[in-house]
């Protein structure tokens, strides 16, 4: 007779999914409104590159802080602080009327939004056994896709009906609704009254980790496993940021799409990514259940995603809108399949106590790379009048990343702190 485990952990996963959806709704709105604001505010491609760079720089700083803060004070407090702060920052965009004003608003949004993923990854490590972590990560990470789909579906209507200021305020305010549920509902597994004994045993079914002292993140740099995650994030994160902030301008420049016309292509692209995000987590989990080593399963899945991203190199030279949409959608879907696996390598290789710090460190470095890539994107577009160089990098970086990660962790064992 099969024992019923219970599914309370998936309710926690749902809370993380909605938080991530709101996170991407708030950050992606600028990418949708960029062509409109470029005409109204009058910024150049280089100035827009700087605006997006401010977000990335702050995101990198915030990752270091939130990784430490969440490891020290826990996911409930850390997630609450991050959500409240980024919701206020998102609403503050409605007060900006200059390039500098948008730069300031983006800085505070990036600083506060950086708490989402360290908190979610640590929550996943606390609530799920290793064999389910990639799937859980893929599910909550698919909130990035839903948020990206909701943005072009809702923001053009809000903007055309009430103005772009109202669009920023309305989307930013949704975070406070989520905050009510999180504060009143979330507890760690050992304090959760609705968690059955069977499900608690299942969550703790991995080999128990010894209790360790808190390790400063700088000391984590001596481990190859840390560098594997750092390099993977450094090469892949800038690509996602480029798509979020430049895709609307690319479609506007190459195909002449207006604000009212941008919605459907962007919805199709980001709807495709939802499939990739869940499939990426499921594939590696299915291989592990069939006896494939954890490290090998993650890398095989990431290699598949890297190959699927390659065709996007041709995007700037495609003249048919919907063919370009298909190629870009495939690349973004591949990225979302890549994402849960690279995140889960941290909880595979490090004890729970260090997960937030490692994720914060790697994501911070990835944001620094994104900051440089976004700033240079403005110069490249303005100097060449083309997106070719940018899309070549977007298509090839994943193969480089997975190759380097394999070299660093080929025979590596979980870190013993």
C-alpha positions in Angstrom: 0.0 0.0 0.0 1.4 3.3 -1.1 1.8 5.9 1.7 0.2 9.3 0.9 2.9 11.9 1.4 0.8 15.1 1.1 1.4 18.1 -1.1 1.8 21.1 1.3 5.3 21.8 -0.2 3.7 22.5 -3.5 1.6 25.3 -1.9 4.9 26.9 -0.8 6.1 26.5 -4.4 3.0 28.3 -5.6 3.8 31.2 -3.3 7.2 31.4 -4.9 5.7 31.2 -8.4 3.4 34.2 -7.8 6.3 36.2 -6.2 8.5 35.5 -9.3 5.6 36.5 -11.6 5.2 39.8 -9.9 9.0 40.3 -9.9 9.1 40.0 -13.7 6.0 42.0 -14.2 7.6 44.9 -12.5 11.0 44.6 -14.2 9.8 43.8 -17.7 7.4 46.8 -18.0 10.2 49.1 -19.1 11.1 46.8 -22.0 7.6 47.0 -23.3 7.3 50.7 -22.9 10.8 51.5 -24.1 9.8 52.5 -27.7 7.0 54.8 -26.3 9.2 56.3 -23.5 12.1 56.8 -26.0 9.9 59.1 -28.0 8.3 60.9 -25.0 11.4 61.3 -22.9 13.8 61.6 -25.8 16.6 59.2 -24.7 19.2 57.8 -27.1 20.1 54.1 -27.4 23.2 54.8 -25.4 21.2 56.6 -22.6 18.7 53.7 -22.6 21.7 51.3 -22.2 22.8 53.3 -19.1 19.2 53.2 -17.6 19.2 49.4 -17.9 22.8 49.3 -16.6 21.7 51.1 -13.4 19.2 48.3 -12.7 21.9 45.6 -13.3 24.5 47.4 -11.1 22.0 47.6 -8.2 20.9 44.1 -8.8 24.5 42.9 -8.4 24.9 44.8 -5.2 21.6 43.6 -3.8 22.4 40.0 -4.6 25.4 40.1 -2.2 23.4 41.7 0.5 20.3 39.5 0.2 22.2 36.3 0.0 23.8 37.1 3.3 20.6 38.5 4.8 18.5 35.5 3.9 21.0 33.0 5.2 21.2 34.9 8.5 17.5 36.0 9.1 15.6 33.4 7.1 13.4 33.3 4.0 10.2 34.7 5.6 11.8 38.0 6.7 14.1 38.3 3.6 11.3 37.7 1.1 9.0 40.1 2.9 11.6 42.9 2.9 12.5 42.4 -0.8 8.9 42.3 -2.0 7.8 45.5 0.0 10.9 47.4 -1.2 10.6 46.5 -4.9 6.9 47.2 -5.0 7.5 50.7 -3.8 10.4 51.2 -6.3 8.2 49.9 -9.2 5.5 52.4 -8.3 8.1 55.1 -8.1 8.7 54.8 -11.9 5.5 56.8 -12.4 7.1 59.8 -10.9 10.1 59.8 -13.3 10.2 62.2 -16.2 13.9 62.3 -17.2 16.7 59.9 -18.1 18.2 60.5 -14.6 14.8 59.9 -12.9 14.4 56.6 -14.6 18.0 55.6 -13.8 17.3 56.3 -10.1 14.0 54.3 -10.2 15.7 51.4 -11.9 18.5 51.4 -9.4 16.2 51.0 -6.4 14.1 48.4 -8.3 17.2 46.3 -9.0 18.5 46.7 -5.5 15.3 45.3 -4.0 14.3 42.8 -6.6 17.6 41.0 -6.1 16.1 39.2 -3.0 13.7 37.1 -5.0 15.9 34.3 -6.3 18.2 33.8 -3.2 15.0 33.6 -1.1 13.2 31.2 -3.5 16.3 28.9 -4.0 16.8 28.7 -0.2 13.1 28.0 0.3 13.3 25.2 -2.2 16.3 23.7 -0.5 14.4 23.8 2.8 11.1 22.4 1.5 12.1 19.8 -1.2 14.4 16.8 -1.4 17.1 16.9 -4.0 15.2 14.8 -6.6 12.4 17.4 -6.7 14.3 20.6 -6.4 14.9 21.1 -10.2 11.2 20.6 -10.9 10.2 22.9 -8.0 12.7 25.5 -9.3 11.4 25.1 -12.8 7.8 25.7 -11.6 8.5 28.8 -9.6 10.9 30.1 -12.2 8.2 29.8 -14.8 6.7 32.8 -13.0 9.3 34.8 -14.9 7.6 33.7 -18.1 4.1 34.4 -16.9 5.2 37.8 -15.7 6.8 38.5 -19.1 3.5 37.3 -20.8 1.3 39.4 -18.6 3.4 42.6 -19.2 2.7 42.9 -22.9 -0.9 41.7 -22.4 -1.8 44.3 -19.7 0.7 47.2 -20.0 -0.2 48.5 -23.5 -3.9 48.6 -22.5 -3.1 50.4 -19.2 -0.9 52.8 -21.0 -3.2 53.6 -23.9 -6.2 53.9 -21.5 -4.7 55.6 -18.4 -1.2 56.6 -19.3 2.2 55.1 -18.7 2.5 56.5 -15.2 -0.7 54.5 -14.2 0.8 51.3 -15.7 3.8 51.5 -13.4 1.7 52.3 -10.3 -0.8 49.5 -11.0 1.7 46.8 -11.6 3.9 47.8 -8.6 0.9 47.7 -6.2 0.3 44.0 -6.8 3.3 43.0 -4.6 1.5 44.2 -1.5 -1.3 41.7 -2.2 1.2 38.8 -2.3 2.9 40.1 0.9 -0.3 39.6 2.9 -0.5 35.9 2.0 3.3 35.3 2.6 3.4 36.9 6.0 0.2 35.1 7.2 0.9 31.7 5.6 4.6 30.9 5.4 6.5 28.9 8.0 9.6 26.7 7.8 8.7 23.0 7.5 9.4 22.2 11.2 6.9 24.9 12.3 4.3 24.3 9.6 1.1 23.0 11.3 -0.4 21.8 8.0 2.6 19.6 7.2 2.0 15.9 7.7 4.6 13.6 9.4 4.9 11.7 6.1 5.6 14.8 4.1 8.1 16.0 6.6 9.9 12.7 6.4 9.9 12.9 2.6 11.4 16.4 2.7 14.1 15.2 5.0 14.7 12.0 3.0 18.2 13.1 1.8 21.2 12.3 3.8 21.2 14.7 6.8 23.8 17.5 6.6 25.9 18.3 9.6 25.3 21.7 11.2 28.0 24.2 10.2 29.0 27.6 11.2 28.0 30.4 8.8 30.8 30.8 6.1 31.6 34.2 4.7 30.9 34.3 1.0 34.5 35.2 0.2 35.7 31.9 1.5 33.4 30.1 -0.9 35.6 31.3 -3.8 38.2 28.5 -3.0 35.8 25.9 -4.2 35.6 24.9 -7.9 31.9 24.3 -7.5 31.4 28.0 -6.7 33.4 29.1 -9.7 31.3 26.8 -12.0 28.1 28.5 -10.9 29.7 31.9 -11.1 31.0 31.3 -14.7 27.7 29.9 -15.8 25.8 32.9 -14.5 28.3 35.4 -15.9 27.9 34.0 -19.4 24.1 33.3 -19.4 22.5 36.0 -17.3 23.4 39.0 -19.6 21.5 37.3 -22.4 18.2 37.1 -20.5 18.6 40.8 -19.4 19.2 41.7 -23.0 16.0 40.0 -24.1 14.0 41.6 -21.4 15.1 45.2 -22.0 15.9 45.3 -25.7 13.5 42.9 -27.4 10.7 45.5 -27.7 13.2 48.0 -29.3 14.5 45.2 -31.6 11.0 44.4 -32.9 10.2 48.1 -33.2 13.4 48.9 -35.1 13.4 45.8 -37.4 9.7 45.3 -38.0 8.2 48.7 -37.2 5.9 47.5 -34.4 4.1 50.1 -32.4 3.0 49.8 -28.7 -0.4 48.3 -29.7 1.3 45.9 -32.1 4.1 44.7 -29.7 1.7 42.8 -27.4 1.0 39.6 -29.5 4.6 38.8 -30.6 5.9 39.3 -27.1 3.1 37.2 -25.6 3.9 34.4 -28.1 7.6 34.5 -27.3 7.2 34.5 -23.5 4.5 31.8 -23.7 7.0 29.5 -25.3 9.4 30.1 -22.4 6.9 28.6 -20.0 7.3 25.2 -21.6 11.0 25.4 -21.6 11.2 26.3 -17.9 9.1 23.4 -16.7 10.6 20.9 -19.2 14.2 21.8 -18.2 13.4 21.0 -14.6 11.4 17.8 -15.5 14.1 16.4 -17.8 16.9 16.4 -15.3 14.6 15.1 -12.5 13.4 12.3 -14.8 17.0 11.3 -15.5 17.9 11.3 -11.8 14.9 9.1 -11.1 16.2 6.6 -13.7 19.5 6.4 -12.0 21.6 9.0 -13.8 24.0 10.8 -11.5 22.8 14.2 -10.4 25.7 16.1 -11.8 25.5 14.4 -15.1 21.7 14.8 -15.4 22.0 18.6 -14.9 24.8 18.9 -17.5 23.0 16.9 -20.1 19.9 19.0 -19.7 22.0 22.2 -19.9 23.8 21.0 -23.0 20.4 20.4 -24.7 19.3 23.9 -23.9 22.6 25.3 -25.2 22.1 23.7 -28.6 18.5 24.9 -28.8 19.7 28.5 -28.3 22.1 28.5 -31.3 19.6 29.4 -34.1 18.9 32.8 -32.5 22.1 34.0 -34.2 20.1 34.4 -37.4 17.4 36.6 -35.8 18.7 40.0 -37.0 18.7 38.7 -40.7 15.2 37.2 -40.7 12.7 39.4 -42.6 9.5 37.5 -41.6 8.2 38.7 -38.2 6.7 35.3 -37.1 9.8 33.3 -38.1 11.8 35.7 -36.0 9.4 35.3 -33.2 9.7 31.5 -33.4 13.5 31.6 -33.3 13.7 34.1 -30.5 11.0 32.2 -28.5 13.0 29.0 -28.9 16.1 30.7 -27.5 14.3 32.2 -24.6 12.6 28.8 -23.9 16.1 27.2 -23.9 17.3 29.8 -21.4 14.4 29.0 -19.1 15.2 25.3 -19.3 18.8 26.2 -18.5 17.9 28.4 -15.5 16.4 25.8 -13.0 19.3 23.5 -13.6 22.1 26.0 -13.1 20.3 27.2 -9.9 19.8 23.7 -8.6 23.5 22.8 -9.0 24.1 25.0 -6.0 21.7 23.1 -3.7 23.2 19.9 -5.2 26.8 20.8 -4.4 26.5 22.9 -1.2 24.8 22.4 2.2 21.6 24.4 2.9 23.4 26.9 5.1 25.5 28.2 2.2 22.9 28.0 -0.6 21.7 31.7 -0.3 25.3 33.0 -0.2 26.4 31.0 -3.2 23.4 31.9 -5.2 23.8 35.6 -4.2 27.4 35.6 -5.2 27.0 33.9 -8.6 23.9 36.0 -9.4 25.7 39.2 -8.4 28.6 38.3 -10.8 26.0 37.5 -13.5 24.4 40.9 -12.9 27.8 42.6 -13.3 28.2 40.9 -16.6 24.7 41.9 -17.5 25.5 45.5 -16.6 28.4 45.6 -18.9 26.5 43.9 -21.8 23.5 46.2 -21.5 25.7 49.3 -21.5 27.7 48.1 -24.5 24.5 47.1 -26.3 23.5 50.8 -26.6 26.9 51.7 -28.1 26.9 48.7 -30.5 23.3 49.4 -31.8 24.0 53.1 -32.2 27.4 52.5 -33.9 26.5 49.7 -36.2 22.7 50.2 -36.6 22.4 46.4 -36.2 21.8 43.8 -33.6 24.0 41.1 -35.3 26.9 41.1 -32.8 24.5 41.0 -29.8 22.6 38.0 -31.1 25.8 36.1 -32.0 26.8 36.3 -28.4 23.2 35.4 -27.2 23.3 32.2 -29.3 26.8 30.9 -28.5 27.4 31.8 -24.8 25.5 28.8 -23.4 27.8 26.3 -25.1 30.8 28.1 -23.7 29.3 28.1 -20.2 28.4 24.5 -20.1 31.8 23.5 -21.4 33.6 25.5 -18.7 31.2 24.3 -16.0 32.0 20.7 -17.0 35.7 21.2 -16.8 35.4 22.7 -13.3 33.1 20.0 -11.8 33.8 16.9 -13.9 34.5 14.7 -10.9 33.5 17.1 -8.1 31.7 15.9 -5.0 29.3 17.9 -2.8 31.3 20.5 -0.8 32.1 19.4 2.8 32.1 22.6 4.9 
